[in-house]
């Protein structure tokens, strides 16, 4: 293979890799929360590009982003104009784009065994709740405990 062809092939491969860049997610978190940092590491390990926003007033952030208080957890993320509240698994984050009636998804509270909360061997059962644009909750996924 001649040099010009080799360079063209390498350039095409580079451009293809750039086109498959990581999906960007904005995460808003309290500066003192360790599990938020663990959830960010989880997202990065799954291929997301995380923009980390340390916030002094998470209640204000949640209100601004449309998170209903009943769905609250420790951190809030935004992706594709939709919120992701708490320790939501990647599968439900990625599926958000296939659910146009949802304004966001949440794992309320601090559930042991959810992504970023894998401390010890105890895994609590939990649900991922979707909030529809009409304001109703819908169970998106069930995760059993152990």
C-alpha positions as CSV (number, residue, x, y, z in Angstrom):
1,X,0.0,0.0,0.0
2,X,1.5,3.4,-1.0
3,X,2.0,6.2,1.6
4,X,-0.9,8.4,0.3
5,X,-3.4,5.5,0.5
6,X,-2.2,4.6,3.9
7,X,-2.6,8.2,5.1
8,X,-6.1,8.3,3.6
9,X,-7.1,5.0,5.3
10,X,-5.8,6.3,8.7
11,X,-7.6,9.6,8.3
12,X,-10.9,7.8,7.5
13,X,-10.5,5.5,10.6
14,X,-9.8,8.6,12.7
15,X,-12.9,10.4,11.4
16,X,-15.0,7.3,12.0
17,X,-13.8,7.2,15.6
18,X,-14.5,10.9,16.1
19,X,-18.1,10.4,14.8
20,X,-18.7,7.8,17.5
21,X,-17.7,10.1,20.3
22,X,-19.0,9.5,23.8
23,X,-22.5,10.8,24.6
24,X,-22.3,13.9,26.8
25,X,-24.2,14.1,30.1
26,X,-24.2,17.0,32.5
27,X,-24.2,15.9,36.2
28,X,-25.1,18.4,39.0
29,X,-24.0,17.3,42.5
30,X,-23.2,18.5,46.0
31,X,-19.5,18.9,46.6
32,X,-19.6,16.6,49.7
33,X,-21.3,13.6,48.2
34,X,-19.1,10.6,47.5
35,X,-21.8,8.4,45.9
36,X,-22.3,11.1,43.2
37,X,-18.6,10.7,42.3
38,X,-19.0,7.0,42.1
39,X,-22.0,7.3,39.8
40,X,-19.9,9.6,37.6
41,X,-17.2,6.9,37.4
42,X,-19.8,4.4,36.5
43,X,-21.1,6.6,33.6
44,X,-17.5,7.2,32.4
45,X,-16.8,3.4,32.5
46,X,-19.9,2.9,30.3
47,X,-18.6,5.4,27.7
48,X,-20.3,8.6,28.7
49,X,-18.5,12.0,28.6
50,X,-19.4,13.6,31.9
51,X,-19.5,17.3,32.5
52,X,-19.4,17.6,36.3
53,X,-21.1,20.6,37.9
54,X,-20.5,21.1,41.6
55,X,-23.5,23.0,43.0
56,X,-24.0,24.6,46.5
57,X,-27.8,24.4,46.3
58,X,-29.1,21.1,44.8
59,X,-32.7,21.9,45.8
60,X,-32.7,24.9,43.5
61,X,-31.1,22.9,40.7
62,X,-33.7,20.1,40.9
63,X,-36.5,22.7,40.9
64,X,-35.0,24.4,37.8
65,X,-34.6,21.2,35.9
66,X,-38.1,19.9,36.7
67,X,-37.4,17.1,39.1
68,X,-40.5,16.4,41.2
69,X,-39.7,16.3,45.0
70,X,-41.1,12.8,45.3
71,X,-38.4,11.6,42.8
72,X,-35.5,13.3,44.5
73,X,-32.1,11.7,45.2
74,X,-28.7,13.2,45.7
75,X,-27.6,14.2,42.2
76,X,-29.3,15.3,39.0
77,X,-28.1,14.9,35.4
78,X,-29.4,16.2,32.1
79,X,-29.1,14.5,28.7
80,X,-30.9,15.3,25.6
81,X,-33.1,17.9,27.4
82,X,-34.3,15.3,29.9
83,X,-33.4,14.8,33.6
84,X,-31.9,11.8,35.2
85,X,-32.3,11.8,38.9
86,X,-30.3,9.7,41.2
87,X,-28.6,6.3,40.6
88,X,-30.2,5.4,37.3
89,X,-28.6,2.5,35.3
90,X,-27.2,3.3,31.9
91,X,-29.8,1.1,30.1
92,X,-32.6,3.5,31.2
93,X,-30.6,6.6,30.4
94,X,-30.0,5.4,26.9
95,X,-33.6,4.4,26.4
96,X,-34.8,7.9,27.3
97,X,-34.5,8.9,23.6
98,X,-37.0,6.2,22.7
99,X,-39.6,7.6,25.1
100,X,-40.7,11.0,23.8
101,X,-43.5,11.3,26.4
102,X,-40.9,11.2,29.3
103,X,-39.4,14.4,30.7
104,X,-37.0,12.3,32.8
105,X,-36.3,9.2,34.8
106,X,-35.4,8.7,38.5
107,X,-34.3,6.3,41.1
108,X,-35.6,8.1,44.2
109,X,-33.6,8.0,47.4
110,X,-30.3,6.3,48.0
111,X,-30.7,2.7,47.1
112,X,-28.0,0.2,48.2
113,X,-26.8,-1.8,45.2
114,X,-27.8,0.7,42.5
115,X,-25.0,2.2,40.3
116,X,-22.7,4.2,42.4
117,X,-24.1,2.7,45.6
118,X,-22.5,-0.7,45.4
119,X,-21.3,-0.8,49.1
120,X,-21.2,-4.2,50.7
121,X,-23.2,-7.3,49.5
122,X,-26.7,-6.0,50.2
123,X,-28.7,-5.0,47.2
124,X,-32.1,-3.4,47.8
125,X,-34.8,-3.8,45.2
126,X,-35.7,-0.6,43.4
127,X,-37.6,0.8,40.4
128,X,-36.6,3.3,37.8
129,X,-39.5,5.8,37.5
130,X,-40.3,7.8,34.4
131,X,-42.0,11.2,34.7
132,X,-44.3,11.8,31.8
133,X,-44.9,15.2,30.2
134,X,-48.4,15.2,31.7
135,X,-46.8,14.8,35.2
136,X,-47.6,11.2,36.0
137,X,-45.2,8.5,37.1
138,X,-44.6,5.3,35.2
139,X,-42.4,2.4,36.2
140,X,-39.7,2.0,33.5
141,X,-37.7,-0.9,35.1
142,X,-37.6,-3.1,38.2
143,X,-34.4,-4.2,39.8
144,X,-34.6,-7.1,42.3
145,X,-32.6,-7.1,45.5
146,X,-30.8,-10.1,46.8
